[in-house]
Amino acid sequence: MPHAISRGGNLAALVFGHPLTAPPTPGRANKILWVSRIPVGPGEELRIRARRHVGAKPVGQAFVLTVAGGPRPSIVNMPGPGCWRLRLQWSGHLDTLDIHYRYVAWQRRSSGPRRAARVDRSVN
């Protein structure tokens, strides 16, 4: 199963929506199961601050997502493709994780039945 482990080793991202895509692919979800090695208190939340990186350099604006109930299954969509550094906060803990989203363009075919044609270009 595709996955990523946080730098401190206390949170895992099990990727059920592999590959993760930006924009999200029609008919499927960018689903991640977050698993904490550290006990999570009741009513906690997982706060994700995401920022795209090119190499070691951050680019663009950061944005924040919140997963109610702490680390658990969630849909995590990024505004664009590339490598995203996630700053993760939960149950009084802080860690980081890098995760990649591919660019996938969806186009209608010009002839025949109307259905989506997939054009997949990975972005490093």
Sequence and secondary structure as in RCSB ss.txt:
>XXXX:A:sequence
MPHAISRGGNLAALVFGHPLTAPPTPGRANKILWVSRIPVGPGEELRIRARRHVGAKPVGQAFVLTVAGGPRPSI
VNMPGPGCWRLRLQWSGHLDTLDIHYRYVAWQRRSSGPRRAARVDRSVN
>XXXX:A:secstr
  EEE TTSSEEEEESSSS BSS  TT   EEEEEESS   TT EEEEEEEEEETTEEEEEEEEEEEETSSSEEE
   SSSEEEEEEEEETTEEEEEEEEEBEEEEEE SSSS  EEEEEE   
